[in-house]
Each structure stands twice: as C-alpha cells, then as structure tokens.
Amino acid sequence: MVLNQIPLVAVKIAEDGDGAVVLLTRRFEELDPAIWDRIFQVNVKGVWLCCKAVLPAMRQRKSGSIVNIASIAGKEGNPMASAYSASKAGVIGLTKSLGKELAASEIRVNCVTPDFARGEFLAERFGEA
C-alpha cells in the first residue's frame, strides 16, 4: 500500500489553554504552590503526555522521532523563573531518559533548548530588549 511508504509526520506541542507554554516571571518566595503545579502540569506533564500519545504508533511502525522543546533555562536557570527553569530541566531529563529507554529501537528522542531572542517579549518580561 502506498500509505505505508510515506513517512508518518506527527507534531504535538504541549501547551496550556491559551496556546502557550507556561512561563511566569516571579520571585522565588512569591511562587504559590498552585502556580508551581500549573507550570509543571503544562511544561513537564504535557510533554510526557505527548510522548505517551505518539509512542504506540512509533513502536508499531518500528521507527519515529520525538523532538521535545525545552529551553536554555532548563540547563542554565533563569532569574525570576525558578519554576519555569526547573520544569524545562524536567523536560530535558525526561527526554534523556526516554531516549536511553528506546536506544535499541529505531525511535529517536531528542530535545531542543532554544534561548531568548532580543525583542518585545524580553522587554516586557525582563525589562531588556
């Protein structure tokens, strides 16, 4: 069948109801446990759920590639963003763990860790552009 010869492309992005990954700039001691939980629900559990959703089809096809999106904050930590930074470190750890778990298969698991680009977003959140 021709469809079996076409590579499957599936894109899933974990996001909150507003269509964006949760980033909140707040001093560490001002973080409410509910906010911390919300950030981890979207940024870590959302990625976990996406991986869980696509993995069965990849196992059936015996191939695939999962690319998770973290942040440089998960590697370096950002001031005023401890929950976000910790959640993105969680995405990096999840990616490494799943990648090692699937290493013997034809399913690859990788993660990109973009940094900020100067612009309006930075100016609004951190007072720099």
Solvent accessible surface area in square Angstrom, and as a share of the most:
residue,aa,sasa,rsa
1,M,168,0.75
2,V,106,0.61
3,L,118,0.59
4,N,115,0.59
5,Q,144,0.64
6,I,92,0.47
7,P,100,0.63
8,L,98,0.49
9,V,122,0.70
10,A,58,0.45
11,V,118,0.68
12,K,110,0.46
13,I,102,0.52
14,A,14,0.11
15,E,91,0.41
16,D,26,0.14
17,G,81,0.78
18,D,134,0.69
19,G,44,0.42
20,A,54,0.42
21,V,57,0.33
22,V,23,0.13
23,L,31,0.15
24,L,49,0.25
25,T,35,0.21
26,R,79,0.29
27,R,125,0.45
28,F,142,0.59
29,E,118,0.53
30,E,96,0.43
31,L,31,0.15
32,D,67,0.35
33,P,101,0.63
34,A,67,0.52
35,I,45,0.23
36,W,85,0.30
37,D,81,0.42
38,R,112,0.41
39,I,1,0.00
40,F,56,0.23
41,Q,90,0.40
42,V,8,0.04
43,N,2,0.01
44,V,32,0.19
45,K,87,0.37
46,G,14,0.13
47,V,13,0.08
48,W,108,0.38
49,L,87,0.43
50,C,22,0.13
51,C,5,0.03
52,K,115,0.49
53,A,62,0.48
54,V,25,0.14
55,L,25,0.12
56,P,83,0.52
57,A,43,0.33
58,M,18,0.08
59,R,119,0.43
60,Q,154,0.68
61,R,102,0.37
62,K,152,0.64
63,S,46,0.30
64,G,18,0.17
65,S,49,0.32
66,I,12,0.06
67,V,86,0.50
68,N,11,0.06
69,I,86,0.43
70,A,4,0.03
71,S,10,0.06
72,I,41,0.21
73,A,2,0.01
74,G,14,0.14
75,K,123,0.52
76,E,127,0.57
77,G,39,0.37
78,N,33,0.17
79,P,107,0.67
80,M,89,0.40
81,A,1,0.01
82,S,36,0.23
83,A,3,0.02
84,Y,23,0.09
85,S,11,0.07
86,A,38,0.30
87,S,0,0.00
88,K,5,0.02
89,A,44,0.34
90,G,26,0.25
91,V,0,0.00
92,I,26,0.13
93,G,37,0.35
94,L,40,0.20
95,T,6,0.03
96,K,126,0.53
97,S,67,0.43
98,L,19,0.10
99,G,20,0.19
100,K,156,0.66
101,E,122,0.55
102,L,4,0.02
103,A,77,0.59
104,A,112,0.87
105,S,47,0.31
106,E,118,0.53
107,I,7,0.03
108,R,133,0.49
109,V,17,0.10
110,N,78,0.40
111,C,37,0.22
112,V,72,0.42
113,T,39,0.23
114,P,69,0.44
115,D,101,0.52
116,F,69,0.29
117,A,83,0.65
118,R,171,0.63
119,G,30,0.28
120,E,136,0.61
121,F,81,0.34
122,L,13,0.06
123,A,40,0.31
124,E,116,0.52
125,R,97,0.35
126,F,59,0.24
127,G,69,0.66
128,E,87,0.39
129,A,80,0.62
